[in-house]
């Protein structure tokens, strides 16, 4: 039994694929910004906050890291309506992705904060800087430089995991691929093309992040 490859449908599907890729990019941009901010605040709170805050952050990180992303997504989209909280699919996807990414990057950022020598803080305090100034101007920039490769990898992983949100009808790249293969009956060609697009997006995203890191975190990012 032979199988004949046919990519003739691709020209007519370019618009749908482009829309799906654009949605994937939109999701990861919002998730990266929100997730990184939350993880920095959570990592700092876990080290310098009151006991109740430290325990809350620890529980959040452990729950998210030890449950499947798909279950988290379904809980937000299908479970919360039972409590009267109904979210748009895109909003639910962004919320689930952000909470998931922030839990992992909290650990990454925390490791970076711990890697900054204590003497850096002591020297800054000796110069009369306030604790917030020490964290923002001295500790955080050094920590981000240390953990930037791991943070970049986590962002790329989250971009790839965004394919899961197709399960709640968010019209990102995988959702559009599912619709295309159902219409064309060419699953091999459809998912091959989409896999190559994900590969390209991953490479581009990593290079963009490295470029941003080099400009904002000075030398040492690769």
mmCIF file of the C-alpha atoms, coordinates in Angstrom:
data_MODEL
# 
_entry.id   MODEL 
# 
loop_
_atom_site.group_PDB 
_atom_site.id 
_atom_site.type_symbol 
_atom_site.label_atom_id 
_atom_site.label_alt_id 
_atom_site.label_comp_id 
_atom_site.label_asym_id 
_atom_site.label_entity_id 
_atom_site.label_seq_id 
_atom_site.pdbx_PDB_ins_code 
_atom_site.Cartn_x 
_atom_site.Cartn_y 
_atom_site.Cartn_z 
_atom_site.occupancy 
_atom_site.B_iso_or_equiv 
_atom_site.pdbx_formal_charge 
_atom_site.auth_seq_id 
_atom_site.auth_comp_id 
_atom_site.auth_asym_id 
_atom_site.auth_atom_id 
_atom_site.pdbx_PDB_model_num 
ATOM 1   C CA . UNK A 1 1   ? 0.000   0.000  0.000  1.00 0.00 ? 1   UNK A CA 1 
ATOM 2   C CA . UNK A 1 2   ? 1.526   3.331  -1.098 1.00 0.00 ? 2   UNK A CA 1 
ATOM 3   C CA . UNK A 1 3   ? 0.801   6.814  0.154  1.00 0.00 ? 3   UNK A CA 1 
ATOM 4   C CA . UNK A 1 4   ? 1.089   9.800  -2.163 1.00 0.00 ? 4   UNK A CA 1 
ATOM 5   C CA . UNK A 1 5   ? 2.021   13.082 -0.548 1.00 0.00 ? 5   UNK A CA 1 
ATOM 6   C CA . UNK A 1 6   ? -0.168  16.020 -1.506 1.00 0.00 ? 6   UNK A CA 1 
ATOM 7   C CA . UNK A 1 7   ? 0.509   19.589 -0.377 1.00 0.00 ? 7   UNK A CA 1 
ATOM 8   C CA . UNK A 1 8   ? -1.813  21.165 -2.929 1.00 0.00 ? 8   UNK A CA 1 
ATOM 9   C CA . UNK A 1 9   ? -4.198  22.244 -0.169 1.00 0.00 ? 9   UNK A CA 1 
ATOM 10  C CA . UNK A 1 10  ? -1.515  24.308 1.547  1.00 0.00 ? 10  UNK A CA 1 
ATOM 11  C CA . UNK A 1 11  ? -1.975  27.471 -0.537 1.00 0.00 ? 11  UNK A CA 1 
ATOM 12  C CA . UNK A 1 12  ? -5.629  27.735 0.391  1.00 0.00 ? 12  UNK A CA 1 
ATOM 13  C CA . UNK A 1 13  ? -4.841  26.991 4.041  1.00 0.00 ? 13  UNK A CA 1 
ATOM 14  C CA . UNK A 1 14  ? -2.117  29.617 4.439  1.00 0.00 ? 14  UNK A CA 1 
ATOM 15  C CA . UNK A 1 15  ? -4.506  32.162 5.950  1.00 0.00 ? 15  UNK A CA 1 
ATOM 16  C CA . UNK A 1 16  ? -5.800  29.773 8.609  1.00 0.00 ? 16  UNK A CA 1 
ATOM 17  C CA . UNK A 1 17  ? -2.276  28.653 9.494  1.00 0.00 ? 17  UNK A CA 1 
ATOM 18  C CA . UNK A 1 18  ? -1.107  32.279 9.736  1.00 0.00 ? 18  UNK A CA 1 
ATOM 19  C CA . UNK A 1 19  ? -4.024  33.147 12.041 1.00 0.00 ? 19  UNK A CA 1 
ATOM 20  C CA . UNK A 1 20  ? -3.244  30.166 14.240 1.00 0.00 ? 20  UNK A CA 1 
ATOM 21  C CA . UNK A 1 21  ? 0.438   31.074 14.433 1.00 0.00 ? 21  UNK A CA 1 
ATOM 22  C CA . UNK A 1 22  ? -0.469  34.680 15.279 1.00 0.00 ? 22  UNK A CA 1 
ATOM 23  C CA . UNK A 1 23  ? -2.685  33.505 18.131 1.00 0.00 ? 23  UNK A CA 1 
ATOM 24  C CA . UNK A 1 24  ? 0.099   31.263 19.443 1.00 0.00 ? 24  UNK A CA 1 
ATOM 25  C CA . UNK A 1 25  ? 2.505   34.198 19.397 1.00 0.00 ? 25  UNK A CA 1 
ATOM 26  C CA . UNK A 1 26  ? -0.048  36.421 21.135 1.00 0.00 ? 26  UNK A CA 1 
ATOM 27  C CA . UNK A 1 27  ? -0.581  33.857 23.886 1.00 0.00 ? 27  UNK A CA 1 
ATOM 28  C CA . UNK A 1 28  ? 3.121   33.390 24.594 1.00 0.00 ? 28  UNK A CA 1 
ATOM 29  C CA . UNK A 1 29  ? 3.876   37.137 24.583 1.00 0.00 ? 29  UNK A CA 1 
ATOM 30  C CA . UNK A 1 30  ? 1.176   37.838 27.196 1.00 0.00 ? 30  UNK A CA 1 
ATOM 31  C CA . UNK A 1 31  ? 2.089   34.746 29.198 1.00 0.00 ? 31  UNK A CA 1 
ATOM 32  C CA . UNK A 1 32  ? 5.801   35.578 29.189 1.00 0.00 ? 32  UNK A CA 1 
ATOM 33  C CA . UNK A 1 33  ? 5.280   39.113 30.469 1.00 0.00 ? 33  UNK A CA 1 
ATOM 34  C CA . UNK A 1 34  ? 2.705   38.202 33.119 1.00 0.00 ? 34  UNK A CA 1 
ATOM 35  C CA . UNK A 1 35  ? 4.405   34.962 34.158 1.00 0.00 ? 35  UNK A CA 1 
ATOM 36  C CA . UNK A 1 36  ? 7.827   36.570 34.562 1.00 0.00 ? 36  UNK A CA 1 
ATOM 37  C CA . UNK A 1 37  ? 6.466   39.434 36.662 1.00 0.00 ? 37  UNK A CA 1 
ATOM 38  C CA . UNK A 1 38  ? 4.523   37.029 38.901 1.00 0.00 ? 38  UNK A CA 1 
ATOM 39  C CA . UNK A 1 39  ? 7.516   34.722 39.296 1.00 0.00 ? 39  UNK A CA 1 
ATOM 40  C CA . UNK A 1 40  ? 9.813   37.584 40.347 1.00 0.00 ? 40  UNK A CA 1 
ATOM 41  C CA . UNK A 1 41  ? 7.294   38.764 42.935 1.00 0.00 ? 41  UNK A CA 1 
ATOM 42  C CA . UNK A 1 42  ? 6.666   35.207 44.139 1.00 0.00 ? 42  UNK A CA 1 
ATOM 43  C CA . UNK A 1 43  ? 10.370  34.362 44.403 1.00 0.00 ? 43  UNK A CA 1 
ATOM 44  C CA . UNK A 1 44  ? 11.007  37.549 46.374 1.00 0.00 ? 44  UNK A CA 1 
ATOM 45  C CA . UNK A 1 45  ? 7.977   36.957 48.601 1.00 0.00 ? 45  UNK A CA 1 
ATOM 46  C CA . UNK A 1 46  ? 9.047   33.402 49.261 1.00 0.00 ? 46  UNK A CA 1 
ATOM 47  C CA . UNK A 1 47  ? 12.361  34.652 50.647 1.00 0.00 ? 47  UNK A CA 1 
ATOM 48  C CA . UNK A 1 48  ? 11.470  37.921 52.326 1.00 0.00 ? 48  UNK A CA 1 
ATOM 49  C CA . UNK A 1 49  ? 7.734   37.808 52.989 1.00 0.00 ? 49  UNK A CA 1 
ATOM 50  C CA . UNK A 1 50  ? 5.814   36.905 56.146 1.00 0.00 ? 50  UNK A CA 1 
ATOM 51  C CA . UNK A 1 51  ? 5.380   33.196 57.003 1.00 0.00 ? 51  UNK A CA 1 
ATOM 52  C CA . UNK A 1 52  ? 1.802   32.981 55.688 1.00 0.00 ? 52  UNK A CA 1 
ATOM 53  C CA . UNK A 1 53  ? 2.908   34.362 52.301 1.00 0.00 ? 53  UNK A CA 1 
ATOM 54  C CA . UNK A 1 54  ? 5.847   31.971 52.088 1.00 0.00 ? 54  UNK A CA 1 
ATOM 55  C CA . UNK A 1 55  ? 3.551   29.008 52.795 1.00 0.00 ? 55  UNK A CA 1 
ATOM 56  C CA . UNK A 1 56  ? 0.965   30.202 50.259 1.00 0.00 ? 56  UNK A CA 1 
ATOM 57  C CA . UNK A 1 57  ? 3.561   30.550 47.505 1.00 0.00 ? 57  UNK A CA 1 
ATOM 58  C CA . UNK A 1 58  ? 5.065   27.158 48.331 1.00 0.00 ? 58  UNK A CA 1 
ATOM 59  C CA . UNK A 1 59  ? 1.661   25.464 48.132 1.00 0.00 ? 59  UNK A CA 1 
ATOM 60  C CA . UNK A 1 60  ? 0.888   27.203 44.822 1.00 0.00 ? 60  UNK A CA 1 
ATOM 61  C CA . UNK A 1 61  ? 4.202   26.133 43.285 1.00 0.00 ? 61  UNK A CA 1 
ATOM 62  C CA . UNK A 1 62  ? 3.858   22.538 44.451 1.00 0.00 ? 62  UNK A CA 1 
ATOM 63  C CA . UNK A 1 63  ? 0.243   22.192 43.284 1.00 0.00 ? 63  UNK A CA 1 
ATOM 64  C CA . UNK A 1 64  ? 0.934   23.574 39.818 1.00 0.00 ? 64  UNK A CA 1 
ATOM 65  C CA . UNK A 1 65  ? 4.191   21.687 39.287 1.00 0.00 ? 65  UNK A CA 1 
ATOM 66  C CA . UNK A 1 66  ? 2.660   18.369 40.340 1.00 0.00 ? 66  UNK A CA 1 
ATOM 67  C CA . UNK A 1 67  ? -0.558  18.445 38.321 1.00 0.00 ? 67  UNK A CA 1 
ATOM 68  C CA . UNK A 1 68  ? -0.980  18.198 34.523 1.00 0.00 ? 68  UNK A CA 1 
ATOM 69  C CA . UNK A 1 69  ? -1.345  21.422 32.567 1.00 0.00 ? 69  UNK A CA 1 
ATOM 70  C CA . UNK A 1 70  ? -4.384  19.993 30.768 1.00 0.00 ? 70  UNK A CA 1 
ATOM 71  C CA . UNK A 1 71  ? -6.139  19.390 34.103 1.00 0.00 ? 71  UNK A CA 1 
ATOM 72  C CA . UNK A 1 72  ? -5.326  22.941 35.210 1.00 0.00 ? 72  UNK A CA 1 
ATOM 73  C CA . UNK A 1 73  ? -6.750  24.299 31.952 1.00 0.00 ? 73  UNK A CA 1 
ATOM 74  C CA . UNK A 1 74  ? -9.935  22.218 32.263 1.00 0.00 ? 74  UNK A CA 1 
ATOM 75  C CA . UNK A 1 75  ? -10.355 23.224 35.900 1.00 0.00 ? 75  UNK A CA 1 
ATOM 76  C CA . UNK A 1 76  ? -10.238 26.912 34.957 1.00 0.00 ? 76  UNK A CA 1 
ATOM 77  C CA . UNK A 1 77  ? -12.431 26.648 31.863 1.00 0.00 ? 77  UNK A CA 1 
ATOM 78  C CA . UNK A 1 78  ? -14.885 23.896 32.830 1.00 0.00 ? 78  UNK A CA 1 
ATOM 79  C CA . UNK A 1 79  ? -14.624 23.836 36.631 1.00 0.00 ? 79  UNK A CA 1 
ATOM 80  C CA . UNK A 1 80  ? -14.864 27.505 37.585 1.00 0.00 ? 80  UNK A CA 1 
ATOM 81  C CA . UNK A 1 81  ? -18.282 27.973 35.895 1.00 0.00 ? 81  UNK A CA 1 
ATOM 82  C CA . UNK A 1 82  ? -19.671 25.717 38.640 1.00 0.00 ? 82  UNK A CA 1 
ATOM 83  C CA . UNK A 1 83  ? -18.747 28.548 41.033 1.00 0.00 ? 83  UNK A CA 1 
ATOM 84  C CA . UNK A 1 84  ? -20.293 31.153 38.757 1.00 0.00 ? 84  UNK A CA 1 
ATOM 85  C CA . UNK A 1 85  ? -16.998 32.203 37.152 1.00 0.00 ? 85  UNK A CA 1 
ATOM 86  C CA . UNK A 1 86  ? -17.184 31.948 33.368 1.00 0.00 ? 86  UNK A CA 1 
ATOM 87  C CA . UNK A 1 87  ? -14.175 32.920 31.307 1.00 0.00 ? 87  UNK A CA 1 
ATOM 88  C CA . UNK A 1 88  ? -13.704 33.466 27.601 1.00 0.00 ? 88  UNK A CA 1 
ATOM 89  C CA . UNK A 1 89  ? -11.573 30.650 26.102 1.00 0.00 ? 89  UNK A CA 1 
ATOM 90  C CA . UNK A 1 90  ? -8.698  33.006 25.332 1.00 0.00 ? 90  UNK A CA 1 
ATOM 91  C CA . UNK A 1 91  ? -8.792  34.510 28.834 1.00 0.00 ? 91  UNK A CA 1 
ATOM 92  C CA . UNK A 1 92  ? -8.902  31.013 30.362 1.00 0.00 ? 92  UNK A CA 1 
ATOM 93  C CA . UNK A 1 93  ? -5.965  29.946 28.203 1.00 0.00 ? 93  UNK A CA 1 
ATOM 94  C CA . UNK A 1 94  ? -3.872  32.963 29.196 1.00 0.00 ? 94  UNK A CA 1 
ATOM 95  C CA . UNK A 1 95  ? -4.711  32.466 32.882 1.00 0.00 ? 95  UNK A CA 1 
ATOM 96  C CA . UNK A 1 96  ? -3.837  28.762 32.812 1.00 0.00 ? 96  UNK A CA 1 
ATOM 97  C CA . UNK A 1 97  ? -0.611  29.322 30.871 1.00 0.00 ? 97  UNK A CA 1 
ATOM 98  C CA . UNK A 1 98  ? 0.462   32.187 33.113 1.00 0.00 ? 98  UNK A CA 1 
ATOM 99  C CA . UNK A 1 99  ? -0.173  30.304 36.351 1.00 0.00 ? 99  UNK A CA 1 
ATOM 100 C CA . UNK A 1 100 ? 1.621   27.242 35.008 1.00 0.00 ? 100 UNK A CA 1 
ATOM 101 C CA . UNK A 1 101 ? 4.635   29.117 33.733 1.00 0.00 ? 101 UNK A CA 1 
ATOM 102 C CA . UNK A 1 102 ? 4.914   31.304 36.838 1.00 0.00 ? 102 UNK A CA 1 
ATOM 103 C CA . UNK A 1 103 ? 5.095   28.256 39.100 1.00 0.00 ? 103 UNK A CA 1 
ATOM 104 C CA . UNK A 1 104 ? 8.086   26.871 37.226 1.00 0.00 ? 104 UNK A CA 1 
ATOM 105 C CA . UNK A 1 105 ? 9.833   30.206 36.742 1.00 0.00 ? 105 UNK A CA 1 
ATOM 106 C CA . UNK A 1 106 ? 9.384   31.048 40.432 1.00 0.00 ? 106 UNK A CA 1 
ATOM 107 C CA . UNK A 1 107 ? 11.799  28.232 41.183 1.00 0.00 ? 107 UNK A CA 1 
ATOM 108 C CA . UNK A 1 108 ? 14.149  29.388 38.423 1.00 0.00 ? 108 UNK A CA 1 
ATOM 109 C CA . UNK A 1 109 ? 14.150  33.020 39.571 1.00 0.00 ? 109 UNK A CA 1 
ATOM 110 C CA . UNK A 1 110 ? 14.542  31.897 43.177 1.00 0.00 ? 110 UNK A CA 1 
ATOM 111 C CA . UNK A 1 111 ? 17.668  29.960 42.279 1.00 0.00 ? 111 UNK A CA 1 
ATOM 112 C CA . UNK A 1 112 ? 19.050  33.086 40.638 1.00 0.00 ? 112 UNK A CA 1 
ATOM 113 C CA . UNK A 1 113 ? 18.324  35.208 43.699 1.00 0.00 ? 113 UNK A CA 1 
ATOM 114 C CA . UNK A 1 114 ? 20.076  32.670 45.913 1.00 0.00 ? 114 UNK A CA 1 
ATOM 115 C CA . UNK A 1 115 ? 23.100  32.734 43.603 1.00 0.00 ? 115 UNK A CA 1 
ATOM 116 C CA . UNK A 1 116 ? 23.774  36.444 44.204 1.00 0.00 ? 116 UNK A CA 1 
ATOM 117 C CA . UNK A 1 117 ? 26.455  36.722 46.913 1.00 0.00 ? 117 UNK A CA 1 
ATOM 118 C CA . UNK A 1 118 ? 25.211  38.114 50.217 1.00 0.00 ? 118 UNK A CA 1 
ATOM 119 C CA . UNK A 1 119 ? 28.076  40.580 50.176 1.00 0.00 ? 119 UNK A CA 1 
ATOM 120 C CA . UNK A 1 120 ? 26.411  42.394 47.274 1.00 0.00 ? 120 UNK A CA 1 
ATOM 121 C CA . UNK A 1 121 ? 23.399  43.155 49.449 1.00 0.00 ? 121 UNK A CA 1 
ATOM 122 C CA . UNK A 1 122 ? 25.490  44.124 52.444 1.00 0.00 ? 122 UNK A CA 1 
ATOM 123 C CA . UNK A 1 123 ? 27.581  46.513 50.374 1.00 0.00 ? 123 UNK A CA 1 
ATOM 124 C CA . UNK A 1 124 ? 24.429  48.124 48.930 1.00 0.00 ? 124 UNK A CA 1 
ATOM 125 C CA . UNK A 1 125 ? 22.918  48.562 52.406 1.00 0.00 ? 125 UNK A CA 1 
ATOM 126 C CA . UNK A 1 126 ? 26.182  50.084 53.574 1.00 0.00 ? 126 UNK A CA 1 
ATOM 127 C CA . UNK A 1 127 ? 25.860  52.681 50.824 1.00 0.00 ? 127 UNK A CA 1 
ATOM 128 C CA . UNK A 1 128 ? 22.454  53.659 52.185 1.00 0.00 ? 128 UNK A CA 1 
ATOM 129 C CA . UNK A 1 129 ? 20.200  52.007 49.611 1.00 0.00 ? 129 UNK A CA 1 
ATOM 130 C CA . UNK A 1 130 ? 16.745  50.899 50.708 1.00 0.00 ? 130 UNK A CA 1 
ATOM 131 C CA . UNK A 1 131 ? 15.760  47.198 50.552 1.00 0.00 ? 131 UNK A CA 1 
ATOM 132 C CA . UNK A 1 132 ? 13.581  47.730 47.475 1.00 0.00 ? 132 UNK A CA 1 
ATOM 133 C CA . UNK A 1 133 ? 16.379  49.587 45.693 1.00 0.00 ? 133 UNK A CA 1 
ATOM 134 C CA . UNK A 1 134 ? 18.831  46.831 46.582 1.00 0.00 ? 134 UNK A CA 1 
ATOM 135 C CA . UNK A 1 135 ? 16.519  44.194 45.136 1.00 0.00 ? 135 UNK A CA 1 
ATOM 136 C CA . UNK A 1 136 ? 15.625  46.048 41.921 1.00 0.00 ? 136 UNK A CA 1 
ATOM 137 C CA . UNK A 1 137 ? 19.008  47.605 41.131 1.00 0.00 ? 137 UNK A CA 1 
ATOM 138 C CA . UNK A 1 138 ? 21.518  45.146 42.567 1.00 0.00 ? 138 UNK A CA 1 
ATOM 139 C CA . UNK A 1 139 ? 20.105  41.677 43.169 1.00 0.00 ? 139 UNK A CA 1 
ATOM 140 C CA . UNK A 1 140 ? 17.524  41.178 40.424 1.00 0.00 ? 140 UNK A CA 1 
ATOM 141 C CA . UNK A 1 141 ? 19.712  42.160 37.419 1.00 0.00 ? 141 UNK A CA 1 
ATOM 142 C CA . UNK A 1 142 ? 22.446  39.768 38.542 1.00 0.00 ? 142 UNK A CA 1 
ATOM 143 C CA . UNK A 1 143 ? 19.942  36.998 39.219 1.00 0.00 ? 143 UNK A CA 1 
ATOM 144 C CA . UNK A 1 144 ? 18.305  37.380 35.803 1.00 0.00 ? 144 UNK A CA 1 
ATOM 145 C CA . UNK A 1 145 ? 21.661  37.160 34.065 1.00 0.00 ? 145 UNK A CA 1 
ATOM 146 C CA . UNK A 1 146 ? 22.394  33.889 35.882 1.00 0.00 ? 146 UNK A CA 1 
ATOM 147 C CA . UNK A 1 147 ? 19.058  32.237 35.149 1.00 0.00 ? 147 UNK A CA 1 
ATOM 148 C CA . UNK A 1 148 ? 18.409  33.713 31.705 1.00 0.00 ? 148 UNK A CA 1 
ATOM 149 C CA . UNK A 1 149 ? 19.191  30.493 29.728 1.00 0.00 ? 149 UNK A CA 1 
ATOM 150 C CA . UNK A 1 150 ? 16.843  28.445 31.937 1.00 0.00 ? 150 UNK A CA 1 
ATOM 151 C CA . UNK A 1 151 ? 14.183  31.148 31.765 1.00 0.00 ? 151 UNK A CA 1 
ATOM 152 C CA . UNK A 1 152 ? 14.449  31.232 27.976 1.00 0.00 ? 152 UNK A CA 1 
ATOM 153 C CA . UNK A 1 153 ? 14.035  27.467 27.758 1.00 0.00 ? 153 UNK A CA 1 
ATOM 154 C CA . UNK A 1 154 ? 10.964  27.584 30.010 1.00 0.00 ? 154 UNK A CA 1 
ATOM 155 C CA . UNK A 1 155 ? 9.348   30.235 27.807 1.00 0.00 ? 155 UNK A CA 1 
ATOM 156 C CA . UNK A 1 156 ? 9.949   28.119 24.703 1.00 0.00 ? 156 UNK A CA 1 
ATOM 157 C CA . UNK A 1 157 ? 8.509   25.057 26.462 1.00 0.00 ? 157 UNK A CA 1 
ATOM 158 C CA . UNK A 1 158 ? 5.423   27.063 27.406 1.00 0.00 ? 158 UNK A CA 1 
ATOM 159 C CA . UNK A 1 159 ? 5.015   28.160 23.791 1.00 0.00 ? 159 UNK A CA 1 
ATOM 160 C CA . UNK A 1 160 ? 5.011   24.511 22.711 1.00 0.00 ? 160 UNK A CA 1 
ATOM 161 C CA . UNK A 1 161 ? 2.598   23.555 25.494 1.00 0.00 ? 161 UNK A CA 1 
ATOM 162 C CA . UNK A 1 162 ? 0.198   26.232 24.270 1.00 0.00 ? 162 UNK A CA 1 
ATOM 163 C CA . UNK A 1 163 ? -1.017  23.627 21.770 1.00 0.00 ? 163 UNK A CA 1 
ATOM 164 C CA . UNK A 1 164 ? -3.032  22.148 24.651 1.00 0.00 ? 164 UNK A CA 1 
ATOM 165 C CA . UNK A 1 165 ? -5.391  25.138 24.682 1.00 0.00 ? 165 UNK A CA 1 
ATOM 166 C CA . UNK A 1 166 ? -6.821  23.904 21.381 1.00 0.00 ? 166 UNK A CA 1 
ATOM 167 C CA . UNK A 1 167 ? -8.859  21.584 23.612 1.00 0.00 ? 167 UNK A CA 1 
ATOM 168 C CA . UNK A 1 168 ? -11.015 24.524 24.717 1.00 0.00 ? 168 UNK A CA 1 
ATOM 169 C CA . UNK A 1 169 ? -11.422 25.823 21.152 1.00 0.00 ? 169 UNK A CA 1 
ATOM 170 C CA . UNK A 1 170 ? -8.804  28.569 21.237 1.00 0.00 ? 170 UNK A CA 1 
ATOM 171 C CA . UNK A 1 171 ? -7.972  29.031 17.565 1.00 0.00 ? 171 UNK A CA 1 
ATOM 172 C CA . UNK A 1 172 ? -4.209  28.781 17.869 1.00 0.00 ? 172 UNK A CA 1 
ATOM 173 C CA . UNK A 1 173 ? -1.938  26.792 15.563 1.00 0.00 ? 173 UNK A CA 1 
ATOM 174 C CA . UNK A 1 174 ? -2.864  23.268 16.666 1.00 0.00 ? 174 UNK A CA 1 
ATOM 175 C CA . UNK A 1 175 ? -6.589  24.059 16.603 1.00 0.00 ? 175 UNK A CA 1 
ATOM 176 C CA . UNK A 1 176 ? -6.302  25.333 13.025 1.00 0.00 ? 176 UNK A CA 1 
ATOM 177 C CA . UNK A 1 177 ? -4.336  22.198 12.115 1.00 0.00 ? 177 UNK A CA 1 
ATOM 178 C CA . UNK A 1 178 ? -7.096  19.999 13.538 1.00 0.00 ? 178 UNK A CA 1 
ATOM 179 C CA . UNK A 1 179 ? -9.680  21.847 11.462 1.00 0.00 ? 179 UNK A CA 1 
ATOM 180 C CA . UNK A 1 180 ? -7.558  21.623 8.312  1.00 0.00 ? 180 UNK A CA 1 
ATOM 181 C CA . UNK A 1 181 ? -6.896  17.914 8.543  1.00 0.00 ? 181 UNK A CA 1 
ATOM 182 C CA . UNK A 1 182 ? -10.593 17.283 9.136  1.00 0.00 ? 182 UNK A CA 1 
ATOM 183 C CA . UNK A 1 183 ? -11.396 19.129 5.902  1.00 0.00 ? 183 UNK A CA 1 
ATOM 184 C CA . UNK A 1 184 ? -8.530  17.910 3.727  1.00 0.00 ? 184 UNK A CA 1 
ATOM 185 C CA . UNK A 1 185 ? -8.157  14.339 5.076  1.00 0.00 ? 185 UNK A CA 1 
ATOM 186 C CA . UNK A 1 186 ? -4.392  14.859 4.854  1.00 0.00 ? 186 UNK A CA 1 
ATOM 187 C CA . UNK A 1 187 ? -3.290  14.432 8.492  1.00 0.00 ? 187 UNK A CA 1 
ATOM 188 C CA . UNK A 1 188 ? 0.326   13.517 7.687  1.00 0.00 ? 188 UNK A CA 1 
ATOM 189 C CA . UNK A 1 189 ? 0.949   16.593 5.563  1.00 0.00 ? 189 UNK A CA 1 
ATOM 190 C CA . UNK A 1 190 ? -1.004  18.889 7.892  1.00 0.00 ? 190 UNK A CA 1 
ATOM 191 C CA . UNK A 1 191 ? 0.795   17.954 11.080 1.00 0.00 ? 191 UNK A CA 1 
ATOM 192 C CA . UNK A 1 192 ? 4.150   17.806 9.302  1.00 0.00 ? 192 UNK A CA 1 
ATOM 193 C CA . UNK A 1 193 ? 3.709   21.418 8.182  1.00 0.00 ? 193 UNK A CA 1 
ATOM 194 C CA . UNK A 1 194 ? 2.532   22.501 11.628 1.00 0.00 ? 194 UNK A CA 1 
ATOM 195 C CA . UNK A 1 195 ? 5.437   20.697 13.323 1.00 0.00 ? 195 UNK A CA 1 
ATOM 196 C CA . UNK A 1 196 ? 7.863   22.608 11.079 1.00 0.00 ? 196 UNK A CA 1 
ATOM 197 C CA . UNK A 1 197 ? 6.123   25.877 11.973 1.00 0.00 ? 197 UNK A CA 1 
ATOM 198 C CA . UNK A 1 198 ? 6.455   25.119 15.684 1.00 0.00 ? 198 UNK A CA 1 
ATOM 199 C CA . UNK A 1 199 ? 10.129  24.338 15.110 1.00 0.00 ? 199 UNK A CA 1 
ATOM 200 C CA . UNK A 1 200 ? 10.610  27.642 13.331 1.00 0.00 ? 200 UNK A CA 1 
ATOM 201 C CA . UNK A 1 201 ? 8.735   29.568 16.018 1.00 0.00 ? 201 UNK A CA 1 
ATOM 202 C CA . UNK A 1 202 ? 10.855  27.947 18.722 1.00 0.00 ? 202 UNK A CA 1 
ATOM 203 C CA . UNK A 1 203 ? 14.101  28.906 17.001 1.00 0.00 ? 203 UNK A CA 1 
ATOM 204 C CA . UNK A 1 204 ? 12.938  32.467 16.333 1.00 0.00 ? 204 UNK A CA 1 
ATOM 205 C CA . UNK A 1 205 ? 11.595  32.908 19.872 1.00 0.00 ? 205 UNK A CA 1 
ATOM 206 C CA . UNK A 1 206 ? 14.850  31.717 21.409 1.00 0.00 ? 206 UNK A CA 1 
ATOM 207 C CA . UNK A 1 207 ? 16.894  34.073 19.227 1.00 0.00 ? 207 UNK A CA 1 
ATOM 208 C CA . UNK A 1 208 ? 14.608  37.010 20.026 1.00 0.00 ? 208 UNK A CA 1 
ATOM 209 C CA . UNK A 1 209 ? 14.872  36.326 23.752 1.00 0.00 ? 209 UNK A CA 1 
ATOM 210 C CA . UNK A 1 210 ? 18.656  36.038 23.579 1.00 0.00 ? 210 UNK A CA 1 
ATOM 211 C CA . UNK A 1 211 ? 18.793  39.324 21.664 1.00 0.00 ? 211 UNK A CA 1 
ATOM 212 C CA . UNK A 1 212 ? 16.606  41.043 24.238 1.00 0.00 ? 212 UNK A CA 1 
ATOM 213 C CA . UNK A 1 213 ? 18.694  39.588 27.035 1.00 0.00 ? 213 UNK A CA 1 
ATOM 214 C CA . UNK A 1 214 ? 21.916  40.871 25.529 1.00 0.00 ? 214 UNK A CA 1 
ATOM 215 C CA . UNK A 1 215 ? 20.531  44.402 25.271 1.00 0.00 ? 215 UNK A CA 1 
ATOM 216 C CA . UNK A 1 216 ? 18.852  44.544 28.699 1.00 0.00 ? 216 UNK A CA 1 
ATOM 217 C CA . UNK A 1 217 ? 21.146  42.397 30.827 1.00 0.00 ? 217 UNK A CA 1 
ATOM 218 C CA . UNK A 1 218 ? 24.479  43.516 29.292 1.00 0.00 ? 218 UNK A CA 1 
ATOM 219 C CA . UNK A 1 219 ? 27.074  40.898 28.360 1.00 0.00 ? 219 UNK A CA 1 
ATOM 220 C CA . UNK A 1 220 ? 27.074  37.271 29.325 1.00 0.00 ? 220 UNK A CA 1 
ATOM 221 C CA . UNK A 1 221 ? 23.827  36.126 27.741 1.00 0.00 ? 221 UNK A CA 1 
ATOM 222 C CA . UNK A 1 222 ? 24.088  33.475 25.036 1.00 0.00 ? 222 UNK A CA 1 
# 
